[in-house]
Amino acid sequence: MQELTLAQANGFFENQLDGLLKKLTPDLQPLWGQMSPQHAIEHLSLIFRASAGKWPVPVATPAEKLPKYRMFVYSNMAISRNFKNALMDPEKLPPLKFPDLETAIGVFWKSWAEFQEFFTQNPEAVTNHVTFGPLSGNEWRLSHFKHVVHHLAQFGVTTLESHGLEMPPPR
């Protein structure tokens, strides 16, 4: 297991993300999970908003487990395919909020900009991640990198390995 770097995450956001988002189409079928491309993009936008303090979330992880869970943020281990988000109903997807994928991607970029602006204006801020607890802007950037790559790989527009991420060992 290697350490994930900010340079790795920043390079992805600055040089690769736009091109990968352009590969998403509404008809892409997931390689795992039940989300459509639009569901994934709307979900990612919501998490960007949470990181920017615009949607406060509770921490679902017990306090004694947070140090171990936070170590995951810094590792090059990818999010497992069967990860269950504590804020989502595992039985059904939320209704889509936007009329189409193109609109959802526009909101995604707006949410990304809000995240960037929030931590530029508040460099010492920490906001809650539902699994990892309070995160700084740089920790959120690492988490967002893994999360975005996870969902883009879900639709086959990239691979985890091409971004230096490894699948976690089976439990």
C-alpha positions in Angstrom: 0.0 0.0 0.0 1.3 3.4 -1.0 0.5 6.9 0.1 -1.9 8.9 -2.0 -0.5 12.4 -2.7 -2.2 15.7 -3.3 -0.2 16.1 -6.5 -1.8 12.9 -7.7 -5.3 14.2 -6.8 -4.7 17.7 -8.1 -3.3 16.4 -11.4 -6.4 14.3 -11.9 -8.8 17.3 -11.2 -6.8 19.7 -13.3 -5.8 17.5 -16.3 -8.1 14.5 -16.6 -11.5 15.0 -15.0 -13.1 17.1 -17.8 -12.1 14.6 -20.5 -13.4 11.7 -18.5 -16.8 13.4 -17.7 -17.2 14.0 -21.5 -17.1 10.2 -22.0 -20.1 9.7 -19.8 -23.4 9.1 -21.7 -26.9 8.6 -20.3 -27.1 5.0 -21.7 -23.9 3.7 -20.1 -24.6 0.7 -17.9 -22.7 0.3 -14.6 -20.1 -2.4 -14.2 -21.3 -2.7 -10.6 -24.0 -1.1 -8.5 -27.3 0.3 -9.4 -26.6 4.0 -10.2 -27.0 5.5 -13.7 -24.3 8.0 -14.8 -26.7 10.8 -13.9 -27.3 9.4 -10.4 -23.5 9.1 -9.8 -22.9 12.7 -11.0 -25.8 14.1 -8.8 -24.4 12.0 -5.9 -20.9 13.4 -6.3 -22.3 17.0 -6.5 -24.1 16.5 -3.2 -20.9 15.2 -1.6 -19.0 18.3 -2.9 -21.6 20.5 -1.3 -21.3 18.6 2.0 -17.5 19.1 1.9 -18.0 22.8 1.4 -20.3 23.0 4.5 -23.5 23.6 2.4 -25.0 20.3 3.5 -23.9 19.3 7.0 -23.8 15.6 7.5 -23.5 13.5 10.7 -20.5 11.2 11.2 -21.8 7.6 11.1 -18.5 6.0 12.2 -17.9 5.4 15.9 -15.3 7.8 17.3 -12.9 5.0 18.2 -12.7 3.8 14.6 -12.1 7.2 13.0 -8.3 7.1 13.2 -8.2 3.8 11.3 -10.8 5.0 8.8 -9.0 8.3 8.2 -5.8 6.4 7.3 -7.7 5.1 4.3 -8.0 8.7 3.0 -4.2 8.8 2.7 -3.7 5.4 1.2 -3.8 4.5 -2.5 -6.6 1.9 -1.8 -9.7 2.5 -3.9 -13.2 2.5 -2.5 -14.5 -1.0 -2.7 -17.3 -1.8 -5.2 -19.7 -2.9 -2.5 -19.2 0.1 -0.2 -22.4 1.2 1.4 -22.9 4.9 2.0 -24.6 5.5 5.4 -26.6 8.4 3.9 -28.1 6.4 1.1 -30.9 3.9 1.1 -29.3 0.6 -0.1 -32.7 -0.6 -1.5 -33.5 2.3 -3.8 -31.9 5.2 -5.6 -33.0 8.8 -4.9 -35.1 10.4 -7.6 -33.0 12.4 -10.1 -33.1 16.2 -9.5 -32.1 17.4 -13.0 -33.6 16.8 -16.4 -30.6 15.2 -18.0 -27.0 14.2 -17.6 -25.6 17.4 -19.2 -27.4 19.6 -16.7 -26.2 17.3 -13.8 -22.6 17.7 -15.1 -23.1 21.5 -15.1 -24.2 21.4 -11.5 -21.3 19.0 -10.7 -18.8 21.7 -11.9 -20.6 24.4 -9.9 -20.5 22.2 -6.8 -16.8 21.6 -7.4 -16.2 25.3 -7.7 -18.0 25.9 -4.4 -15.8 23.3 -2.7 -12.7 25.0 -4.1 -13.8 28.5 -3.1 -14.9 27.4 0.4 -11.5 26.0 1.2 -9.6 28.9 -0.5 -11.5 31.3 1.7 -11.4 29.1 4.8 -8.1 27.2 4.6 -8.3 26.0 8.2 -11.9 24.8 8.0 -12.9 21.2 8.6 -16.2 19.7 7.6 -17.7 16.3 8.3 -17.5 13.3 6.1 -20.1 10.7 7.0 -17.5 7.9 7.1 -14.1 9.6 7.8 -15.2 12.3 10.3 -13.9 15.9 10.2 -11.7 16.5 7.2 -9.6 19.4 6.1 -9.7 20.8 2.5 -6.7 18.7 1.5 -8.2 15.5 3.1 -11.4 16.2 1.3 -9.5 16.6 -2.0 -8.0 13.1 -1.5 -11.3 11.7 -0.6 -13.0 13.3 -3.6 -10.3 12.0 -5.9 -11.0 8.4 -4.8 -14.7 8.9 -4.9 -14.9 10.5 -8.4 -12.5 7.9 -9.8 -14.7 5.1 -8.2 -17.8 6.3 -10.0 -16.1 7.0 -13.3 -14.6 3.5 -13.2 -18.1 2.2 -12.4 -19.1 3.2 -15.9 -15.9 2.1 -17.6 -14.7 5.5 -18.7 -11.5 5.0 -16.7 -9.8 2.4 -14.5 -8.7 2.6 -10.9 -5.2 1.5 -11.8 -4.7 4.3 -14.4 -4.9 6.7 -11.4 -2.6 4.8 -9.1 -5.4 3.2 -7.0 -5.5 -0.4 -6.0 -8.5 -2.5 -5.1 -8.6 -3.2 -1.4 -8.1 -6.9 -0.4 -11.3 -8.9 0.1 -12.7 -8.9 3.6 
